[in-house]
Amino acid sequence: MAKNEVVMPQMGESITTGTITKWHKQPGDTIEIDEILLEISTDKVESEIPSPFEGKVVEILYPEGDTIDVGKPIAYIDDDKNAAVSSSSSSASAGSEKTQQAPDKQEESSQQTSSAASNESGERRFYTPLVKAMAKEAGVALSELDNIEGSGAGGRVNKADFENYLKNRGSAQKVTQTQTQTSSSTQSSSQAPATPKFEHGSRVEVIPMDNMRKAIAKNMQYSKATSPHVNSIDTVDMSHLVKYRESVKNDFKKQEGFSLTYTHFILYALIQALKEFPYVNASIDGDNIILKKDINLGCAVAVPGSGLVVPVIKGADNLNITGLARQLNDLVLKARNKKLTMDDLSGGTYTFTNNGSFGILAATPVILQPQVGIFCVGSIKKTPVVLGSDAIGIRDVMYATHTYDHRLIDGELGSKFLKFVVNYLETLEPQHLF
């Protein structure tokens, strides 16, 4: 019989960590292959993770709320359904943590490194990593948590308890404010000003970030620190595509079951540009340029309540307009139903995002690492345009932004890429692309 190791899966090419949001099984439970074992959250998606093994869950290494590096063990499943459960198993259920007696020195050491703290009566209390992280962000000391009456099993403080405490945090706020004012008054005028801190008053609501928002913030900051972002912007006359889509959209929807959108034409144009300028479909690895032979096009999808996800159309350069539309529609449906897989989110070589659906004119997006470019369009608006030397006409105009990594793509290449897409969209014969 074998004890199989379950590791933190990689939920996308640029994802390095995942946060355990829910365990569906506990030590001692039996599980089948592909039965849901746990839920994981990243900045890209929240996913249910099926078990790769059949047997009995004998050990869970991390509780809910912990953020774990990709590839690290998180649980063990024995293929013997009668196997004994490990005594060191860390259950994620509310009442799974147990206090143990220890010598004074050992207890003193453990309090420095574990989730435990002592209240005034000397009784040790345990806090989940999620509650500790929330407390740290809100500036609440571990000792202050002892003032919170927990509603969890064994009186343990949970997320709701902590959030309610923050809303009613009165006296502690005043003490903190007084200490801050006293400290500020004693500073020398020659000193550099301290970093401003937010003070929690009666007109301020403190909302701890959820795991997905934390990951998004971390990855966006990393991308900006890694890639010097440059933006080239131009307008696209979409008038003939607007007329063509109006003429075929009803037949297309009747045939395919979903709508033909301008995104489908833009994706096709981007693919042709990436073929023409392969360095835009590359990435950087140290001092090496990695040229990718396949075009795997990421398409940002807004999911209400879950932020933004970027599923990938694999082998996009082998598809016509209809094929691209079908692939994108399938991915959008999976994203909105939270059914995206790790494969759906990995392997992207270039990304497209459409901010026009929000009614805005233009945007300058952040590059999705380790890619070196991202293309963004705004809404299509009726706009007066000079036609020839002496005439003005009303045209359907769209702004397009090519954001690129200046380490590899200079202004000339970045602008030529954009101009290629603009010219392609303005001159293509769409009836031949299906």
N, C-alpha and C positions, 0 to 999 in steps of 0.2 A: 504494500500500500504506500502511496506517495502523498507527501504534503506539498501542495502546489502553491507557488507564490503569485499573488495578484499585485501588479505594480500600477502606479499612477499613469494612466494613458496620456499620450500626447494628443491634444484636441485641435491641433493646427500647427502649421510649419513654424510659426513664430512664437508658439506658446511654450513656456518653460515651467509653468506651475499650474496646479489645479486646486480648487477648494472643495472639500467634501461638504456638501450641503445636507445630505440625508443618507443614512444607512437603511436599506430595505431588509437586510438580514442581520442577525445578531449571532454571536458565538453559540454554537449548539444547534443552529437551524440548518436544515438540509437545503440544498439548492441544485437546480438543474442547469445544464449548459444553456446559455442565452436568457436565463431568468434574470430579472433586474437585481443587481447586488447593491448598487448605491447610485446617488446622483452627484454630479460634479459641476461646478460653475467656473467659467473662465471669463475673460473680457469678450469672448466671441459668442459663447453659447452656454446654455445650461442643458446638460445631457444626462439621460439615464444610461448607466453603464451595465451591460449584461455580463454575467459571469462567464469566463472562458473555460470553467471547469465544472464538473458534476461532483457532488459529495457533501461533506459537512463543513460549515464555516467553523474553524477551530480557533482562529485568532484574528482580531481586528486591532491594528496598530495605532490608529489615530481616530479621535472623536470628530463629530460634526463640528465644522467651523475651522478646522485646521487647513492650512494651505501647504501643499506638499510638492516637492520638485518632481518633474516628469521622470519616470523610470524607477522611483523609489518604491520599495514594497509597502503596501498598505493593508494587506490582509493575507491570511493563509486558508486554503481550502484543502481538506484531506479527502481523497477519493474513497476512503472508507467511511460510510455513513454511520458507523458505530464508533468512530474515533473519539478519543477523549478531548475535551476542550482545554486549551492551554490556560493555566492558572494566571498567566501574565497578560491575558487578553484585555485590551482596552475597549470596552463596549461603548458605543455611541449613544445608547439610550440614556434617558434622564437620570435613572437611579442606579447606573452601573458603577459609579466611582465609589470606592470603599476607603474608609480611613483605617490606618494601621498604626499601632503603637510603636514607638521607636525610642532609643536612648536620646537624651537631651541634645547631644552634639549632632547626632544623625538627623534629628528633627529640625534643628536650626539650619543645617545645610540644605535639607530638602525644601524648606520653605523659600530658599533663595532661587531654586531652580524649577520648582513645580508650580502647579496652579493652586496651591493651598495657601491659606493665610489663617492667622489666629485672631479671634475676637477677644473682647475684654475678659471673658470667663476662661480663656485659655483653650477653648474648643476650636479645632481646626476646621476651616471652611474651604471648600473647593470651588473654583470658578472655571468655566469652560474657556478654551482659547478665544472663542468669539467674544465672550463678555470681557475678557481681559484686554482684547484688542480695542473694543469699543471704549473701555475705560481709559485706555492710554490716549486715544484720539481726543476724547472729551476732557482730558486733563484731570481725571478722577484717580486719586491714589488708591492703591490696593487696600490700604487700611480703611478708606472711606466706604469701600464696598460692604464692610461689615455692618453699616447702617441700613443696608437694604434688606427688607424682608422678602425672602425668596418664596415663590409659589411653585417651584419645581419639586421633584421628588426629594424627600429629605430636607426640604427647605432651601434647595439650591436656587441661586439667582439665575434666571434665564434672560433672554434678550428683551422680552416684554417688560420684565421687572426693572431692568436697567433703564430702558427708555422712559418708563413712568417716573423713575427716580429723577432723571434729568429734567423732566418737565416741572417737577416740584422742588427742584434743588434751590432752596432759598438761602438759608443761613450760610451754607458753605460758599455760595456765590459771593455773599457780602464779605466774608473773610478773605476770599481770594482777591476781590476787588480792592479791599483795604491794603492788603499786602503789596499788591502791584503798585498802588498809588504811593505807598511809603517808600518802596524801592526806587520808584522813578524820581521822587523828590530828593533822594540822597545822591543821585548820579551827578558827576561833575559835568559842567557844560562843555568841557573839552572832549568828552567821550563821544564816540559814535553812537547814534541812536540805536536802541535795541529793536529787534524784530517785533513789529506790532503783534499783539495777541488779542484774539476776540474774547470779549467778556460776556458772560451769559447773564443777561438781564431779563426783565420781565417781558420785553418786546423782542426777544431773540429766541428762535426755536433751533435746537441742536438736532440734526438728523445725521446719524452715522451712515457713512457710505456702505452700500451692500458690497458683496464680494466682486460682482461683475464690474461695478463702477470703480472700485479700487484697482482692479486689473487693467481696465481701460486707461485710467490715469497714469499708471506705471508704464504701460506700453507706449502711450502717446509721448510721454516725457522722454522715454528711451529713444524713440524714433527721431524726435527733434534734436536730441543730443548727438545722435549718430550721423544723421544725414543733413548736410546743409541744403535746405529746401529752396528751390527757385521756381517761380511761376511764370509761365507764358500764357497770355490770354488773348483770345480773338473771338470775333462774331461769326456765326454760321447762318447763311440764308437757307432756311429750311422750307421755303415756300412750295417747291415742287414735291417734296416729301409729304408735306401736310396735305396737299391735294391728292396725291396718290393714296395715302393711307385712308383718307375719307372715302375714296372710291372702292376700296377693297376690304375695309375693316369688318363689314357685316358678313361678307362671304367667308372671310378668314375665321371669324369667331364661330360661325356655323360649322365650319369644317374641323377646327381644332378644339373648340370648347373653351378658349380663352382669347383675350384681346391682343391684337397686334399693336405694339407700341413703338414709339420712336427709339426707345432703348435698343430694340433689336437691330435697327439700322446702324445705330452708333457702334454697337458691339462689333458688327461686321466690318465697319470702317476701321475700327481700332485694330482688328486682326490683320487687315491688309497693311496698315502702318507698321505693325510689329514685325511683319515679314520683311518690309522694306528697310526697317531700322532695327536690326537684331540686338544692338547694344541696349535698347530700351527694355528688352525682354531678358535682361541679365541681372546678376547680383554681384556683390563684392564679398570676397572672402580673404581678409587680410590684404595682401598686395596683389591678389589674383582677381581677374575678372572671370566670372562663371557665365558663359553663354549657354542659354538653354534652347534646345532644339524643338521642344514642344511649347505651344502657346496654351497655357492654362489660365483662363480669364476669370478673375475674382469679381463678383458683382455684389456691392453692398446692398443689404436688405434691412430696412427698418422694421423691427419687431416691437409692437406696442408693449411697453412695460419691461422690455428686455434689452433695450439699447439697439446696437447695430451689429449684424453678423455679416460675414463675407464668405458665402459658399462659392465654390469654384467650378466653372465649366471646363472639364478636362478635355484636351484635344480639340479646343475650340477652332483651330485652324483647319479642321477637317469637316466642318459643318457649314451648311448653307443657312440662309435666314430662318427657314422653318425649323431646322435642327437646333439652332441657337435658341429660338423662341421656346421650343418644347423643353429643352434642358433647363433654361432659366425658370420657366413656369414650375417645373417639378421641384427645383431647389427652393423657390419662394414658398411653395406650399409646405414643404418640409420644414423650412425655417419658422414659419408662423405656427406650425403645429408642434414645434420643438422636437422634430424627428431627424434633424441633421446628424450625420455620422462623422466620425473623425476623418474619414476619407473625403467627405463633402467639403471639409474646411481646410484641407491641406493641399500643398503642391501648387499654389497660385504663383504665377510669374508676373502678372500685371493686374491692376485693379481699376474698375470703373465704379463711379458713384454718381447718382442722379439726384441733385438737390433741387431740381426744378419741380419735383413732385410736391415740394413744400412752398412753392410759389415765389422762390427767390431768384434773383437775376444771375448771380455768380458766387463762387466760393473758392477758397484755396485750401484743399484738404491736406491731411497728414499722410505721408507715405506708410504703407504697411510693410514693415521689415520682414524678410531681407530684400524685398523688391526695391527697385530704383525709380519707380514712377507710378503715378495715379492720375486718372483722367476724370474730370468733373464737368457736368453740364448744368446749366440753369434752366429756367422755364422758357418756353417759346412765347414771344410777345409780338403783337402787331406793332411795327416800328416804321416811321418814315425813313426812306433810304434814297440817296441820290442815285439815279439811274442814268448813266451816260453823263453828258456835260450840262444838260439843260432841263432835266426832268427829275421829279421826285415821285416815288411810288411807295405804297404801303406793302411791306414784306413781313413774313414770319421769321423773326430773328431769334437766335439762341446764342448765349455766351458759352464758350468752352474754355476750360482751364487745364493745362498740362503742368502738373507739379512733378519735379524731378530732382534726383540726388546729384548735386553739383560735383560730387567726388568723381563721378563717372560721366555724367551727361553735361556737356557745356551748353551755353545758351544757343549756339548755332544748331546743334543736334536737337535740343529740346524744342526749339522753335520750328525747325523743319518738320519734326514729327507732328506737331500741332497743325501746321499748314497743310500737310498731307491729308490729315483727317478732315480738315475744313473743305479742301478742294474735292475730296472724294464724296463727301456728303452732298455738296452743292451740284455735282455733275453726274452722279451715278444714275443708272437706269434701273430702278428698283424691280421692275417686272422680270428682269433676267436673273434675279438673285434667289428665287424660290425653287 
